[in-house]
Amino acid sequence: MDKLEQLEQQLQDLETKMAFQEDTIEQLNEVITKQDAIIRKMEQRFLLIGEKIQDMENQMPNKGFNPADELPPHY
């Protein structure tokens, strides 16, 4: 194999590797995009849950109630 054939083979190998890398990058980008959407939905749900918990706490008659302050019935 002469130098020109070696260079052509190296060029083909590099082009093949680059094609696989481009495909891998695209697949990773799709995964990241999906995960970002999931994380954003989860953040919205957590905020909503936090608001609901806060509303429930505000509606409770004994806002300062702490179970640790209560004596068990056998005392």
Protein Blocks (a to p, Z undefined) as FASTA:
>chain_A
ZZklmmmmmmmmmmmmmmmmmmmmmmmmmmmmmmmmmmmmmmmmmmmmmmmmmmmmmmpm
blmbcfklpccfkZZ
